[in-house]
């Protein structure tokens, strides 16, 4: 579980709370968002489920993030490195999509 986005550089000036989670089983997203809203006393909580997320989303939720919890020692660092590698290895595909959209 990480926090990322505008809350990382300046928690006091954050527009919302972006939280990323990875799961090993079923996840009740609404209940988790509700629990996070109760804990933070804010309705501006956005949840990113890392499982199946795009490389860009995984990069945002892990690479520029602060870990809140990791299930095992070193898991966050390994997952963070894998997300960065996937993001950079697929950059050419995102560039190709942008080129195709610009010529359409």
Beta strands, then each sheet from edge to edge (+ up, - down):
strand 1: 2-4
strand 2: 17-21
strand 3: 45-49
strand 4: 66-67
sheet 1: 3+ 2+ 1- 4+
end
